[in-house]
Amino acid sequence: MLDKAWVHLCSLDPAYRIGAWKFVQNVSANQGDNQLIIFPCIDCRNLARHSCSKVVAHLVNTRYG
């Protein structure tokens, strides 16, 4: 089971970014090593697919605090 404690950290904390990368890598691996994963975003309604790096950037840069 993937540790989700990182979601409660400040997005400026390096552990938050590491947790986001681990989350995205786990999702990618579970999809059969697909380069595009479903974007976990309320605005995209979890329907859009983007690269792993774009998803991590969105998770880190759009969360303040």
Rosetta blueprint (number, residue, H / E / L):
1 M L
2 L L
3 D L
4 K L
5 A H
6 W H
7 V H
8 H H
9 L L
10 C L
11 S L
12 L L
13 D L
14 P H
15 A H
16 Y H
17 R H
18 I H
19 G H
20 A H
21 W H
22 K H
23 F H
24 V H
25 Q H
26 N H
27 V H
28 S H
29 A H
30 N H
31 Q L
32 G L
33 D L
34 N L
35 Q L
36 L E
37 I E
38 I E
39 F L
40 P L
41 C L
42 I L
43 D L
44 C L
45 R L
46 N L
47 L L
48 A L
49 R E
50 H E
51 S E
52 C H
53 S H
54 K H
55 V H
56 V H
57 A H
58 H H
59 L H
60 V H
61 N H
62 T L
63 R L
64 Y L
65 G L
